[in-house]
């Protein structure tokens, strides 16, 4: 592996991390919307693979953000 190839791979990795963060935020918004639309927590967990605790944290984080907006 040469330096240029390594740098290219590292750049691709950083770009993938950025895309992952964007998708994580989009999924959190979708989970919050599903909760607002009365999708059951069980169904949200099955669809996402998240635990009930993870879903609760995401939903509560969204409620906190909404409560602090002007």
PEMO-V30303 format. One record per residue. N is the residue number from 1. PSI is psi in whole degrees, -180 to 180 (999 if undefined). Layout:
# PEMO-V30303
n=(N & N)
psi=(PSI & PSI)
This chain:
# PEMO-V30303
n=(1 & 2 & 3 & 4 & 5 & 6 & 7 & 8 & 9 & 10 & 11 & 12 & 13 & 14 & 15 & 16 & 17 & 18 & 19 & 20 & 21 & 22 & 23 & 24 & 25 & 26 & 27 & 28 & 29 & 30 & 31 & 32 & 33 & 34 & 35 & 36 & 37 & 38 & 39 & 40 & 41 & 42 & 43 & 44 & 45 & 46 & 47 & 48 & 49 & 50 & 51 & 52 & 53 & 54 & 55 & 56 & 57 & 58 & 59 & 60 & 61 & 62 & 63 & 64 & 65 & 66 & 67 & 68 & 69 & 70)
psi=(126 & 171 & -41 & -44 & -42 & -43 & -40 & -43 & -42 & -39 & -44 & -38 & -45 & -40 & -40 & -38 & -42 & -44 & -40 & -42 & -42 & -46 & -37 & -43 & -40 & -41 & -39 & -44 & -41 & -40 & -43 & -40 & -41 & -42 & -43 & -29 & 12 & 30 & 135 & 151 & -37 & -46 & -38 & -43 & -43 & -40 & -35 & -23 & 6 & 158 & 166 & -38 & -42 & -43 & -44 & -44 & -42 & -44 & -46 & -37 & -40 & -38 & -37 & -44 & -43 & -38 & -26 & -5 & 148 & 999)
